[in-house]
Amino acid sequence: MKNKLIKNLNQLLLAIGIIILSLLVGAIIISFSGNSPLEAYSTMFNGAFGSKQRFMEVLVRMIPLVIMALGTSVAFKAKLWNIGGDGQFIVGSILAVSVSLYSGLPPVIGVPLSIIAAMIGGALWSGLAGLLRVKFNAPEVITTLMLNYIAVYLLSFLVYGPMMDPLGSKMPQTANISTAYRLPLFESGNRLHMGIFIALFIVVIMVFFWKTTVGYKIDLLGQGEKVTTYSGVSVKKMIVFTMAISGLLAGIAGWTEVFGVQYRLLEGITSGYGSIAVVIALMGGLNPIGILISGFFFSALLVGGSTMQRMTEIPYSIVEIVQGLIIIFIIARTAINFKEIKNRITRRLSNVK
């Protein structure tokens, strides 16, 4: 227990170090662009936390990002590189909105059914990549990425065609879902909805999930297929199952975004959340609590970055640069054996003495 606590603390400190280092390098780049890093970061901080409404907007952004990152972490734990969160998000959203718009069911039945539809959509889209892996040995990195494009084009076809709002202004979007289907807001005047409790509930579930038999099997798969086979677990079934669970969570993320914020399907609804979720999962060390913390940071970065762009001459690309730096430092963390470096330095100091 003590060792696990120390490990989690080290991961947290390392994540904080990566954030600080990324911001410092970002400050240097801002300086080279002729702008003030202090002004940029103060505006960004004020844009995220300067008022109650802005803080709530950070939480709104955090909901789908954290849920998607948790789904990504499930696949990554098994050494399955699911980078198709956007596609799973989209397909889950399409099925969920279809239930709300076309089923004609009362909300008491339709709302739970829409959640189930979103889960099924995400799970099937991701599970398909898992099936291609076990049947044809197709790398899931490629298949999930390609399935993203198919989902994006499918969404475009639907919102420009059969699902376009017949009473709208020919915009690429569906009709609004009924008020009874929408997630309740905390208060009027801001967009924070009850989906925040869904996200927190899933975080708690995932904490305990890794202590279950299923969680153990997924973790075992990450240690190697031979180890999994020797343990009596079917590797092929676990690959498909793990990918399906990963996509299921992305589908739920899509449901919260549509039923809590957008209230309709529209082109570009994911806003690139899938790629950000990958970074959040890695920065959080694939740990549910770490993902929650890193998800909050990235949401603040996105919301604050938008404010920075509106109120200063500093471009929003600075936010993307900071994101890129975080990815680079995460890769460097996994590629460099810091423990070995520390041991070498210690040995050399001992020899000097």
N, C-alpha and C positions, 0 to 999 in steps of 0.2 A: 504494500500500500504506500509506504514511504517512498520507495523507488519510483512508483508511478507518479506520485505527486511531484517529485523532483523533476521527472521527465517532462511533465506537463508545464511546470514552471519554466524549465529551460526552453521549451518550444515557444512559450509566451514571450519570454525575454528576447529570443531570437527574432520573433515576428516584429516586436517593437523596434529592435535594432535595424531590421530591414526597412521598416517604414521611415525611421529617422534618416538612415543613409540615403534612401530614395529621395526624400524631401531636400536633403542637403545638396545632392547632385542636381536635383531639379532647380534649386535656388541658384546654382552656378549657371545653369542654362538660361534661366530668366535674366540673370545679370548680363550675360553675353548678348541677349536680345535687346538690351538697353532699357529694361524695366526694373522696378524695385521688387526684390523677393519678399521683403517685409510687407509691402503693400499688397502683393499678390496673395500671400498666405493669410494675412489679416483679413482681407476681403473674403477669401475662401472660407475662413473660420466663421466670420460673421454671417456669411451666406448660408452656412449650415446650422449655426447655433445662435444667431443673433436675435431670434424671436421664437415664441412658442410655435407659430405656424411653420417656420423654417425647420425647426427640430422635428415636428411631426412629418414634414415632407421627407426628411431623412429616413424616418421609420417606414414611410410608405414605400420608398425605394428599397429598403432593406428586406421587406417581406418576400418578394419573389427571388431575390438574389440569394438569401440564406437557404430557402427551400431547395433551389436548384443546386446550390453548392453542396448541400447535404446529399442530394442524389448523386452528384458527381463523385463525392467522397466514397460512396458505396462501391462504385465501379473501380475507382483508383485503389481502394484497399485490396481488391482482388487482382491488381495489376492489369485491369482492363481500362483502356484509355478512351472513355466515352467523352467525346468533345462535341456531341450532337445535341446538347441541351436545348438549343433554339428550336430545332426541328420537333423535338418531343414536346416542348412548350406549345408550339403552334398546333400540332395535331391534337393534343389534349384540349386546347382551347376551341378548336373547330368542333369537336364532338360535343363539348359542353354547351357551346352556344347553340348548336343544332337542337339539343334537347330543350333548351329554354325557349327558342323561337318557334319550333315546329311541332313539338310533342303535344301541346295543348293540355298538359297535365297541370293540376293545381300545384302551387309552390311547395306544399308540404311533401309532395312526392317528387316533383320536378327538381327541386334544389339538391336533395341527396343523390338523385339519379344523374344530375349534371356533374356532380363531384366524381361519381363512379365512372362516368363517361370520360372525364378528363384523365383519370387514373389509367383507365384501359387504353386510351389513345396514346398516352406517353409510354406506357409499358410495352404496347405492341410495336411502336416505332423503334424503341430502343432494343426490344427483344429480337426484332428482325435483324439488327446488326449482330447480335449474339448468335443467332441461328446461322447467319452467313459465315461467322467465324468457325463454328463447329462443323458445318457441312462442307465448306469450301476453303477453309483456312484463310478467309479474307480478313485482313487486319481491320479491327474495329475503328482504328484511327481514321482510316480512309472511308469506311462504309458509313460511320456516323456523320462524317463531314459531308459526304455526298447526299445522304438522306436529309441533311439540313437544307440543301438546295432544292430538293424535291418538295419538301414541306413549304418552303418560302414561295415557290412557284405555284403550288397547290393553293396556298392562301390567296395569292394574287389573282388566280383564275376565279376563285370563289367570290372575292369581294368586288371584282370587276364584272362578274357574271351572275351565276345563279343565286348567290346570297347577297347581292348588292341591295341596299335599302331602296325599295321601290318608291318611297316618299321622300327620299333625300335629294341632295343636289348633285347627283352623279359622282360623288366622292367614293373612293375605293374603301367602302366600309359597309357593314351590315346595319340593319335596324337596331335600335336600342333594345336591350332585354328589359322586361317589365320591372317596375320598382320592387315588386314582391320577391324577385329573384336576387336582388342585389344585397351585398354584404352591408350591414348597418354601419353608419359612420359614428365616430365618437361624439362629434359635435358639428354643427353647421359651420361653414366657413373654412374648413380644412378637409383634406382628403384621407386622413387616417381612418382606416376601417377595422372591423373586427378580425380581419385576416391576420393581424399581428398576433392574436392568441393562437391561431392555427400554426403559424410559424414557430412560436415558442413551444407549443405542444409537440410539434414534430422534433424540435431540438431535444426535448426531454425524452421522447420515444427513442430517438437515435442513441442517446446516452445508454439506455438500457438494452437497446437492440444488439449492441456489440457484446453483451454479456449472455445472449441467448445462444442456443445451439445453431440457429441459422447464421447469426453473426459470426460465430466461431468458424463455421464452414466457409463463409466468404473470406474471412481473414486467412484461413488455411489455404484457400485457392491462391492468395497473394504470395504465399511462400513457395509456390511452384506446383506444377501439375503432377509431378511424381509424388511429392509429399501428400497431395490431396488423394491421389489414387491409392497409395499405400494405407491411407486412413479409411478406406472403404467408401469414399464419396465419389459420385459420378462427376467427373470434370465437365463433361459436355452439358449435363443438366444444370450444373451450378453456374456455368458461364452464361447460359441463356437466362436463368433465373436472376442472376445478379444484374445483368444488363436491364432486365425488365423492371426490377425494383428501382434501379437508378432512373430510368425513364418515367416510372410512375410518379416519382417525386417532382420531376420537371413538369409533368402534366398538372399536378396540384398547383405548382407555381403559376402556370398559365391560367388556371381557374381563378386563383386569388386576384390576378392582375385584371382579368376581364370582368369578374363579378364584383370586384372591390373598387376598381379605378376607372377602367375604360367604358364598361357597360356595353361593349360591342366589339366585334372583330374589325380590325383595320390593318392596312398594309404597314409593315414594319413594327408590329406590336411588341416584338421581343426587345427592341432597342439594343441588341447585342448582349443581352444578359447572359447568354450561354458562355461566351468567352470570359466575361468577368467572373462568372461563377467558378470557372476552372481555377482562376488565380486566387479567389477567396478560399476555395477548398485547400489548395496547396499552402497558402500562407497560414491557414488555420491548422496545419498539420494533420488534416483529415479528421480532426477531433471536433465533435459537435459544438462544444463550448468555444473552442478556438475559431470555428467557422462563424459563430454568432458574433464574436468580437471583430473579426476581420471583415465580416459582412457589414457591420455598423460603420467601420472606418471607410470602406469603399463607398457606401451610400452617402456618407458625409462628403467624401471627395467629389462625387458626381454632382450632388446638389450645390455644394460650395463652389465647384468649378463653373457651373452655369451662372451663378451670381457674379463670379469674378469676370467672366466674359462680358456680361451686360454692363458692369460698373467700371471696368478698366479697359485699357487697350491691349491687355494681355490675352492672347488667343486661348481658346479652350484646349488646344492641342497640348498645352502644358500638362493638363490632367492626364492625357493619354501618354505623355512622356513619363510621368510619374508611375503610371500603371506598368509601362514597359520596363522601367527600371526595377520595379518590384519583381517582375517576372525574371529578369536577368539575375537579380540577387538570390531569388529562390532557387534557380537552376544552379548558381554558383554554390549555394549552400549544400545542395545534394551532390554536386560533383566534387567538391573539395572536402577532404577528410580533415576537419578542423581538430579533431582529437589527436590524430597522428601528428599534425603540425605542432600542436601543443607539446606532445611528448618529445618531438625532435628538439624543440627550443629548450625544454627542460633538461634534456641530455647534454646539449651543447653548453648550457650555463653551468651544469655540473662539471663538465670537462674543463671549463675555464677556471673554475675554482680549484 
